[in-house]
Amino acid sequence: MCWKCKKTIDAAIPVYRSSICSCGTDLHSCLNCRHYNPGSHYDCFETVEELVKDKERANFCDWFSVKTVFTAEKTDTTKTSDAKKAFNSLFGD
């Protein structure tokens, strides 16, 4: 998914350093990488040796891998309704 416009990036199509999203954003950037992790060494899970200063721009990182988006599982409606009932019973409803 493009970090800027949130458009889905087709994982079947390779992302090269020169790849650009339809919104004009560089796709081969730290912000679109699955290894990007703010707070880690150089903001990356991998053992990169050089700092990439501009995380929004295309770079030559060999560790780059397109970030995949996972959707959270739906909450269990039974547990939610039980919690609401318990809360409401405290106030006599």
C-alpha positions as CSV (number, residue, x, y, z in Angstrom):
1,M,0.0,0.0,0.0
2,C,1.3,3.4,-0.9
3,W,2.2,5.3,2.3
4,K,1.0,8.5,0.9
5,C,-2.3,7.9,-1.0
6,K,-3.1,4.4,0.6
7,K,-3.5,2.8,-2.9
8,T,-2.9,-0.9,-2.9
9,I,0.3,-2.0,-4.6
10,D,0.0,-5.2,-6.6
11,A,2.5,-7.6,-4.9
12,A,2.8,-9.6,-8.2
13,I,4.4,-6.6,-9.9
14,P,8.0,-6.0,-9.0
15,V,8.9,-2.7,-7.4
16,Y,12.1,-1.2,-8.8
17,R,14.0,1.9,-7.6
18,S,12.3,3.9,-10.4
19,S,8.8,2.7,-9.7
20,I,6.3,5.4,-9.0
21,C,2.7,5.3,-7.6
22,S,-0.1,6.9,-9.6
23,C,0.0,9.7,-7.0
24,G,3.7,10.4,-8.0
25,T,5.2,9.0,-4.8
26,D,8.4,6.8,-5.0
27,L,7.4,3.2,-4.2
28,H,10.9,1.8,-3.5
29,S,11.2,3.8,-0.2
30,C,11.5,3.0,3.4
31,L,7.9,4.1,4.2
32,N,6.7,1.4,1.7
33,C,9.0,-1.3,3.0
34,R,7.9,-4.1,5.4
35,H,11.2,-3.8,7.3
36,Y,10.6,-0.1,8.2
37,N,10.3,0.2,11.9
38,P,10.7,3.7,13.5
39,G,12.9,3.5,16.6
40,S,15.0,0.6,15.4
41,H,18.6,1.1,14.3
42,Y,18.3,3.3,11.2
43,D,14.5,2.7,11.5
44,C,14.8,-0.7,10.0
45,F,14.4,-4.3,11.2
46,E,17.2,-5.4,9.0
47,T,20.9,-4.8,9.6
48,V,21.4,-2.0,7.1
49,E,24.9,-0.5,7.1
50,E,24.0,3.0,5.9
51,L,21.4,5.5,7.1
52,V,18.7,6.4,4.5
53,K,18.0,10.0,5.5
54,D,14.9,10.6,3.4
55,K,12.5,7.8,4.1
56,E,10.0,9.0,1.6
57,R,12.3,9.0,-1.5
58,A,13.5,6.1,-3.6
59,N,16.7,4.4,-2.4
60,F,19.1,1.6,-3.3
61,C,18.4,-0.7,-0.3
62,D,18.8,-4.4,-1.1
63,W,16.6,-5.3,1.8
64,F,13.5,-3.6,0.4
65,S,10.3,-5.7,0.3
66,V,6.9,-4.2,-0.3
67,K,4.9,-3.8,2.9
68,T,1.8,-5.9,3.0
69,V,-1.3,-4.8,4.8
70,F,-3.0,-7.1,7.3
71,T,-6.6,-6.5,8.4
72,A,-7.4,-7.0,12.0
73,E,-9.8,-9.8,12.8
74,K,-13.3,-8.8,13.6
75,T,-14.1,-8.6,17.3
76,D,-16.1,-11.4,18.9
77,T,-19.6,-9.9,19.1
78,T,-20.6,-12.3,21.9
79,K,-17.8,-10.9,24.1
80,T,-18.7,-7.4,23.2
81,S,-22.4,-7.8,23.9
82,D,-21.6,-9.6,27.3
83,A,-19.3,-6.7,28.3
84,K,-22.0,-4.1,27.4
85,K,-24.6,-6.0,29.4
86,A,-22.3,-6.2,32.4
87,F,-21.5,-2.5,32.1
88,N,-25.2,-1.6,31.8
89,S,-26.1,-3.8,34.8
90,L,-23.9,-1.6,37.0
91,F,-26.3,1.3,36.3
92,G,-29.6,-0.6,36.5
93,D,-30.3,-0.8,32.8
